[in-house]
Amino acid sequence: MKPVVGATPRVVKSEQEWREQLSSDEYAVLRQAGTERPFTGEYTDEKTTGVYQCRACGAELFRSDTKFESHCGWPSFYDPAETDAVLLREDTAMGMRRIEVLCKSCHSHLGHVFEGEGYATPTDQRYCINSISLKLVPESES
């Protein structure tokens, strides 16, 4: 995983510690910037009210009231829970220019953010996030 220029994560672990904490699929997405297959994640169609945390470190990332149906195959949000909950960096992998979304707390890969797609959201942004990068804490449990 490329380091994030000018940002120090609050949660720092060795790659061995991450491997021990995360399943192999979680590690591939969160620490190696992989992507789960579309329409396979547990939160793609989730409607439960609550908070979405980083599966790696537990930081609050998104709230269910900013989740929307984009029909893209991954959970979509129009705004992070806090404006500084995530970090953004340019991603030129796979021959295209995209903006990668990382957890600010541990720098784990979450997905990508897109703009100008015409969704009727307040920010005109779609944070396209891998379900495996998230953990939903229902409102009834918080």
N, C-alpha and C positions, 0 to 999 in steps of 0.2 A: 504494500500500500504506500503510495506517495505521501510524504509528510505535508501537512498543511502549513504553508508559509506564514510566519508571524503569529501562529496560534499554538498555545501549549494546552494539551488536554488536562482536565482536572483528574480524570481517572487514567492512570498509567499502569499497564501490565505488560509483561514480556509476552512474546508470541506464544511461548509454551503455556503460560498461564491462561491466555485466551483459548488455546486449543483444549485445555483441561476443563474450562468453564462452559464452552459452547459445543453444541453438536457439530458434526462435520459439515452439515448443510448450513447451519447458522454461521460457522466460521468462514465458509466459502463466500457468503454474501456480506456479512458484517466486516470481516477483516481483509478479504481479498477482492472486494467490490464486484462480487458476482450478482446474478439476477435470477430470481426464481421464475419458473415458467408462468406465463399469464393464466389467469383464471384458476390457479391451484392454491393460492394462499388462503389461510383461514380467515382473514379480515376483508377480503375483497367485497363481499356482500353484507358485511356486519352492520347491524343497526343499533347495537347496544349503546346507551349513553355512558360515557366515561372518558378516561384519559388514556392516551396511547403513549407508552413509555419506550425507551430504548431497551431492547431485549438484552443488550450487552451490559449496560450500566444502570438502568432504571431511571434515567433522567426523563422528565416529562418533555414530550416532543410535540404532540398534537392533541386536540380535543375533538370529541365526536361531533360537536356542533360546527366544525369546519370541514367535515368529511362530506363528500358529495359523489353522486353516481356519474362516473366518466365513461363507463363501459370499456375501459382500456385493458382490463385484466388484472389490475393491481389497485389497492386502496388509494384513493385520491383525496387530498386535502387542499384547501385554498390558502391556508395560513398556518405557520407554526404556532404552538401554544404561547410562546414568548417570542418576541422578535429576535432574540439572541439564542434561541434554543438549538438552532442548527447553523452550520457553516456551509457556505457555497463555494465551489471551486470549479474552474473550467475542466472539462473532461473531453479529450480529443480521441479517445480510444474508439476502435471500430470504424474509423474513417469519417466520423461526424463530430460536430461541435455541440456539446451538451453542457448543462450545468449540474454537477453532482451535488447531492445533499448528504451532509455528514452530521452525526451527532456532535454538538459542540463539546459535550462533556468528555467523551472518550474517542472521538474521531472515527467512529464506526460508520461504514457505508450504509446509507438508508435507501437511496434511489436517486431520482433526478427531478428537477423542476423545469416546467415548460411554461411559456407565456404566449398570449395572443392566439389561443386556439378557439376562442369564441364561446367558452363555457360561461354561463350566467352566474358568475361568482363575483364577490366584491373586489377581489384583487386581480382578476384575469390571469391567475396562476394556477397550475396544477402540479402539486407536489405528488409525484408518482412514486409511491413507497412500497418496498417489498414487505409483505406481511411478516416474513420471518425475521425482519429487523425490529419488529414491534411486539409489545406485550400490552394488551388491553386490560385496564383496571376499571371494571364497571363502577358507575357512580355509587351503587349500593355498597361497595366495598371500600370506598375511599373516605 
